[in-house]
Amino acid sequence: MTTAVSTFSELSSLPDVLSDSLLASSPSNLDFLAELPTNALSDLLSTPTALTTQSHTLTSSLTALTHTSYPTFLSLHHTSTALLTSLSSFDTSLNSLINAALPALDDAARVFREKTGPEVIEGRQKARTVLEQHDKLCDLLDVPVLIDTCVRNGLYAEALSLAAHASSALSSLVAQTRKSLGDNEETKQGLPLQLADSLQAEITSSLHSMQLILLNTLHEPARKLPAFWKAVQFLRRMKAMHEDELALVFISARMGCLRDTLDGIERDAGILSNVGNLEFKFPVGSTVEEREREIDREADDVARFLKKYIDIWREGAYDLVTQYTTIFLDRSHAGARIAPPADQDAEASSYIIRQTLPSTLLELLLPTLRSYLERAYPHLAPLATQLAYCSSALARVGMDFRALLSPLISRSVISGFARDVRFGVEHEWSGVLAKHVTSRPKPSAPSVWLVATPNNVPAFKTLALLPSNASHSPPQVLTAFPPLAKMLNAYIRALNRLRMLAPVDALSGIVEGFEECLANAGHGLLQYAKDWRGGDAKEIQILQAAGAAYTRVLVPWLQRAIVEGVFSASLKDRQSAADGAEDPDPGEEGERKLSFIVREWESWLGSTGI
């Protein structure tokens, strides 16, 4: 019993005994040894044999494996040796890296960060900002090209929308960039925003080109109100100038366009405007009819030019006034206007423009009428009608200038009639006097040139104008005196041309010019009669008859023909008014001169016994 217990105690301490052996180095061996005490005796007795058999089996297997797979073992040996060498070299390199290279790299990185770090960080921040705003920048870079395209194609609203969008986006971009860079003032001042400035400059240049195109639209002659309305509205949206300046630009542009058109018409007409220096040069010996045809030809050219000139001026002036009124004076669009500076009175500026516009427009018409209108005589009647229609048309827009036309037309009629008298009557009479009196050493006898038939001189009692004689029927008795008949025919031709347009205001001027010319002719004839020294009673009788025909037939009938026949006025009333006037009109100098000549003739006739 004692032996069994001791044996068990020996067996229980077997793992401890073998713990220091190599058998205990493997976990499987330790498990096997831990199970041995639990086995039966028979198992324990058979265990060595089994182990021996198993050992021989393993040894044989290993031997066979060694003989059959020796190349593998050799390769394994060489590979293990190389691996151990590589691991040793790696360990050496790693120790060198940790102990030498990494500290040097750390020192170099620290030096780099201290010296060049801020610049790199700033560059990275800029690059990051560019990357963050990449999409916006791509869109903004296309905006100037798009604005130019819109401007060239007339899409001004789209151009302004793009410009507003671009300006807003650029402002937002600049604000975000400044915010991302913090509060460093030095950094903000050195902020490279050249891209934003360049884009804004290109957009401003495109808008400036658009403004020039819109302003040029105001100078185009073929444009009408819709185009001007559109251009002004876009200029207002661009805030290029305040309202009064814009109105002045519009008026100046349209006025310049109208002036250029009128100058072109005058230039194309090829008519000289120096009316004061204009003198007709008629061929020697030309008749009254030939001279009148030459005058009428030139007057017809002037009349055609004035007709076209007045039509163009009327259309241009009416369009300008209506366009200005619609665009700038229509209160329904006051919200779109740009207020002037605070130191300027908008109402006063607008009032000045409205007051000066009509007079400025009339300055384009009235000087031309003053220069050319009297040269269009006797074709003044259609021009007067055209001017009246023109004034009526512009009166609808508050520009009635009818009162300015009457003096011009009256002066032109007076000047034209005086020209007819000068080139007709005076030229004819001066030719007769030169032929028979002034250019001869001895004047021709009265019987040679004053009467048609010297032996058939009209009786003195027939040389008087009867009240029953009509103002439109020339006295037949003057046919006996060819020079007086020719003078009468010349006056009748001038009066017939005057009948086409005879303003009442022109009566005094017409009468004054006519009577001055008639007085000059009577003076020349009277001087011839006084200077005649022939003793033949027949010649004296012819002179007396010619003088009586002049003073008692020619002068009264011409006065009646003008006053009553042409102007339908009363000759008696006019003579009564002239006699009752205390201070005669300076324009009646010709009438007083004619009255003096008539009295001189009557005195001479009385002195000769008539």
Secondary structure, 3 states (H helix, E strand, C coil): CHHHHHHHHHHHCHHHHHCCCHHHHCHHHHHHHHHHHHCCHHHHHHHHHHHHHHHHHHHHHHHHHHHHCHHHHHHHHHHHHHHHHHHHHHHHHHHHHHHHHHHHHHHHHHHHHHHHHHHHHHHHHHHHHHHHCHHHHHHHHHHHHHHHHHHHCCCHHHHHHHHHHHHHHHHHHHHHHHHHCCCCHHHHHCCCCHHHHHHHHHHHHHHHHHHHHHHHHCCCCCCCHHHHHHHHHHHHHHCCCCHHHHHHHHHHHHHHHHHHHHHHHHHHHCCCCCHHHCCCCCCCCCCHHHHHHHHHHHHHHHHHHHHHHHHHHHHHHHHHHHHHHHHHCCHHHHHHCCCCCCCCCHHHHHHHHHHHHHHHHHCCCHHHHHHHHHHHCCCHHHHHHHHHHHHHHHHCCCCCCHHHHHHHHHHHHHHHHHHHHHHHHHHHHHHHHHHHHHCCCCCCCHHHHCCCCCCCCCCHHHCCCCCCCCCCCCCHHHHHCHHHHHHHHHHHHHHHHHCCCCCHHHHHHHHHHHHHHHHHHHHHHHHHHHHCCCCCHHHHHHHHHHHHHHHHHHHHHHHHHHHHHHCCCCHHHHHHHHHHCCCCCHHHHHHHHHHHHHHHHHHHHHHCCC
